[in-house]
């Protein structure tokens, strides 16, 4: 039984990935900073294990050996027109996304089985020219830049990433409902598949990257084709 650890797995894409991997026979441990959210996640997904861990100070000693690491940490910082963007907010985007992913992957290495895998979760903002996303786009692009480098440096451990498009998850919690509806309506009209994504869509891509042992050094852009119309 393969052991997969999902950092940032208490909700959204991370939790959906946990459900998928459990269903195909993985042993799954999710981590997060909040014990209440982890408890709710365990109740929602029977069979998953949960460990409280702050990704800014990652510690895998309570988790032990693992075969696959999924880094599903998100950040909503860095969203502003470039001319007026607050640099502190952009720095926070890098702290929450780039440095947390980097530090967690690094801390996991002594526990990760040689020949296993690491899957980062970036975002379509790394690939599409969307005004107002220079900060968050640069942070996600930094994640995708790590992938081919680590795929070679950490061989035979495989390293890949998924860049989700617009996904209806708790990431949007702080956006007023009417504003979220307007944004989604606009993006549905621009997305070739005619809808926004779900956490389940991205979980399927993560599952593929953990299971396909010949997939290495790639970022799958799972966005319904949105980047093609921007």
N, C-alpha and C positions, 0 to 999 in steps of 0.2 A: 504494500500500500504506500503510495507516494504521499509525502507530507508537503502541503503547500501553505505558506504563510502569506496572508494578505494584510499589508500595512495600510491602514485607512479603510478597514473592512467593515465598519459598524453600520454603514448605510450606503445607499446609492450603488454606484458601479462596483465597489469593493464587495458589498454584501451580496449583490446579484452574482458576482463571480464565485463567491463562496458556495452559493446554492448549486451552480452549474458543476463545479468541481466535486462537490460532495456526491452529486448525482452520478458522476462517472467513476466513483470509487476512490477519490482522493481523501486523505485525512486533512482537514482544513483548520487552521488557526487564524483567527482574525485579531488585529490589534487596533487600538484607538486610545485617545487620551481620557475619554469619559467612561467611567465604570457604569453609569446608568444607561448610556447608549449601547454599550457592549452587552449589558444584561438584556436589553430589549432585543438586540440582534440575535442573541442566543435563543431567546424565546421564540423569535420569528423563524429561525432556521435550526431545527433540531439536528443535533449531531455535530454542530460546529463548536470548536473550543475558542476561548477568548482570553486575551492577556492585555492588561493595561500597559501601554507603552507610549511615551512621548517621542515622536519621530525626530525632534531636535536633540534628544539625548537617547539614541537607540541602544537597547540592551537586549540581546537574544538569549541570555543565560537561562531565563525561565522557560524558553521555548525549545531549546535543544536543536537537534539536527533537522535539517529540512532539505527537500529536493527542489522546490520551486519557491521563488520569492516574487510576489506581485506588489508593486508600489503604486497604490491608488490614492495617493495624497493629492488633495486639490487646493486651489487658492483662487479667490475672486478679486485679488488685489491687482493693480496695474491696468485698470480699465479707465482710460481718459484720453482726450485729444492730446497729441504729443506736445503741442505748444503750451498747454496749461497743466500737463501732468505733474503731480506732486512726486518728487524724487523719493521721498520717504516711503510713499505708497508703492512705488516700483521696487524699491529695495525690499519691502515686506513681501512682495510677490516672489522675489528670488529666495528670500529666507524660507518661505512656506513651501515653495515648490522645488527649486533647484537644490538648495543646500540640504533640505530635509531628505530628498531622494538620494542625493550623493552620500550623505552621512549614513543613511539607513542601509543602503546597498553595501557600503564599505564595512559597516559593523556586522552584517550578515555573513560575510565571506568565510570566516572561520567555521561557521555552522552549516554552510551550503555544500551539499554533495558535489564533488567534481563531476562535471557532465550534466548537472542539473540546469536550471534556467532562472533568469531574472527578466521580468516583464515590467517595464515602466509604463505609466499612463500619462501621456502628454495632452495635447489638445489641437484641434484644427487651426487654432490661431497661430500655430507655428508654421503653417503652410499657406494660409490665405491672406490676401492683402485687405484686411478689414480695418477701416479707419477707426481710431479710438482704442486699438488693441496693441499698441506698440510695446507697452510694458509687459502685459501678460503673454503676448506673442513671443517676445524675446526670451522670457522665462521658459516657456514650453519648447522653444527652439533649442535652448540649451540642453534640455532633457534629450531631445532627439539627436543632438550632436554627440551625446555620450554613447549612444547605442553602437555604432560601428567601431568606435575606439575600444570599448569594453568587450565587444564580441571577439576581437582579436587578442586583446591583452589577457582576458580571463579564460581563453580556450582551454579545455573543450566545453566549459560552461557556456551555454547559449544566452545571448542578450538581445532582446527585442523590445519593441514598444507598440502601443496603440495610441493613435491620436483621434479621440472622439470628436464628432461634430457637436451640434446643439442637442443636448440630451436632457430630458425631463427628469431631473433628480433633485434632491434637497439642496444642490448648489444654488438653485434659484429661490431659496426660501426668503431671502432678504429683499427680493424684488416685489414691489406691490403687484397684486393679482391682475389689475387692469393693464399695467405696464408689461407684465409677463405675457399676457394674452396677446397684446399688440405685437410684441417682439416675435412670438411664436407664429402668429399669423403671417407676418412678413417673411419669416424664414421658411415656412412651409411652402410659400409661393415660389421661393427661390431654389428650393431643394428638389432635384430631379425625382426622388422617390415620393415626393408629395407629403412628407410628414417629418416631424422632429423624431429624434431617436429615443430609445429607452435604455435603461441600464442593462436590460437583458441583451440588447444588440451588442453592446460592448463586452459583456461577459462572454458571449460566444467567441469573440475575437481573442480574448484572453485565454479561453480554454484551448483554442486552436494553437496558440503560441506555446502553451505548456506541453501540449501533446505531440506536436509535430517536431520530431527530433532532427529534422533537416532544415528547419527554419532558424536562421541566425543572422543578426546584424541588420534587421529590417524594422521599419516603422509602418504598421498598417494604418492607413487613414480611413477610419470608419465613420463617414459623415453623410452618407446618403447622396454624395455627389455635390454637396453644398459649395465646396471650394471651387468647383468648375464654373460657378455662376457669379462669383464675387469679383 
